[in-house]
Amino acid sequence: MRYVFLLAALALAACGKKSGDAGPGPVTPPDNFETELNTPGTTATTAPGDFTIVVIPDTQYYLGQPQLGGTPAMFTSQINWIKNNQVAENIAYVAHLGDITEHGDNPTYAATEWKLARDAIYGLENPVSIPYGLAVGNHDQFPSGHPLTSSTNYYNRYFGVKHYEGRPYYGGSYGGNNDSHYDLFSAGGMDFIVIYIEFDDQLENAGAMNNWAYDLLGVFASRKAIIVSHSIMGNNPVAGSNSTRGNFSTQGSSIYERLKTRTNIVMMINGHHGDNGEGYRADTFEGHTIHTFLSDYQSRPNGGGGMMRLYKFSVANKQIQVKTFSSFTGVAETDGDSDFPVTFN
C-alpha cells in the first residue's frame, strides 16, 4: 500500500502548519511560488548483495554567503561523487540531514541559496534518478526553529510534494507540505522505509509528528526503518572514540521514547551538532537495538570541506561499515568515530 489515506487524514488534522503558513515576520512568497517540477531520468538500480546508503550532513556553509571557507563547489562535489560512484558503490539511497541552507526563507538570501541547493541536488535526478530525501533543519525554517509557525516556502518550492509524486520511491508526507515525509526503497534483499521528521527541539509539534511516524512503522512493519531528523543526538563528548555514547537531544529523546517499541527500526541519523560533530550510540529496548549516528562537519575548516558519510551494508555479515571522507579533497578520516563497523539485527 503506497499511500496511507487514513493516516494522512489523521496527520493533516493534527498538524496546524501548511506550506504557506505565516510565522513571525515571514517572507512573502513571490508570484507563482509553486513546487518546481523536474522530470527525473531512469531510476537507478542496485545489484544484489551489499549496498551503500550515502549521507550528506549540513551544507549550509557552502551556499549563498559561504562561511569558514565553504563554497558551492563543495556541495556540487558531493553530488557528483554520488553520481559517479552509484554503480561502483551500489548506492541505493541518499539522505540529507538538514540545514540545506543557512537562511531559510530570509528574503535577503533565500533566492540565491535555494537556487544553488536546487542546482546541486537536482543532479541526483538526471540523467539517472538516484532515490533521495532531504530533512528540514532549523536553518531551513524561517524564523528558525518553529515547525508550526515558521515558513518553509523555498524548501517546498524546490522539494515539495508535487516534485516527488509519482516517483517509485516516494511514499507520502505529513500534513500539507513535505517538511516531514517518507520514502520506500529496496536493496540487498531487504525492504526499507526512511522517515523524515522536521526539526522541533522545542517540541511544539513533536508529539503529533512522532505519532505519525509510529503509525507508519506499524503499517510498514515488514520494512526495516531508518529515522532521519536534523537533531536526534548531540555531540559525542570524547573525540576519537565511538565507544562513548552521544546524548539524545530534546527532540531525539522524544523520538526514541515514542518509537523504541517498533522493532523494525535499524538506525537513526542526524546532523545539527557541528562542534565535535561525530557520535554514535546503541540503545536496546526489550532485545531490539537502535543505532543512532551523528555526523556534522560545518565547524570544520572550509565549512565542512565536502565531508560526507557512507553506510555500507554487508548483508551476509549483518554489518554496517561506517566510512567518512571528503568528496572535495578525496581525504578519508579513519579514526574511531569516523570509520567503524556496527552489527545490525
Secondary structure, DSSP 4 states (H G I P E B T S, - for coil): ----HHHHHHHHHH----TT---SSPPPPPTT--PPP----EEP---SS-EEEEEE---GGGSSS--TT--HHHHHHHHHHHHHHTTTTTEEEEEE-S--SSSTT-TTTHHHHHHHHHHHHGGGTSSEE--EEE---GGGSBSTT-TTTSB-HHHHHHHSHHHHTT-TTEEEESTTSSSSEEEEEEETTEEEEEEEE---TT-SSHHHHHHHHHHHHHHTTTSEEEEEES-SB---SSTT-TTSBPPB-HHHHHHHHHHTT-TTEEEEEE----TT-EEEEEEEETTEEEEEEEE--TTSGGGGTTEEEEEEEETTTTEEEEEEEETTT-PEE-STTTSEEEE--
